[in-house]
Amino acid sequence: MHVGAAFDSLDLLAADVTEPFDLVFIDADKVNTPAYFSWALQRTRSGGLIIADNVIRDGAIVDPEGGDPGGLAARRLHEMLSIEPRVSATTIQTVGLKGYDGFTLMLVN
């Protein structure tokens, strides 16, 4: 277990890992989701899954003029996925008590 800001803990986590990941679940500070995805992609085996949570953000992902930094980061993640040949991805919208959001499933090819 590493305690602290997730982005600052990545180097510590990488030092503890000797094999590629089978599954990475990204649910930390939303503005760094694209960076977490890039980090995870380098460390996830072919056939592994990367899941990013909270990527719809009540529709902020489709509002490039919006002020939600998390929404802009989710938009950037999807832009990265659109040109990344090493993954196949789909985003699933969810609806619940907190409004609507969603997650992205990424299969590493």
Secondary structure, 3 states (H helix, E strand, C coil): CCCCCHHHHHHHHHHHCCCCEEEEEECCCHHHHHHHHHHHHHHEEEEEEEEEECCCHHHHHHCCCCCCHHHHHHHHHHHHHHHCCCEEEEEEEEEECCEEEEEEEEEEC
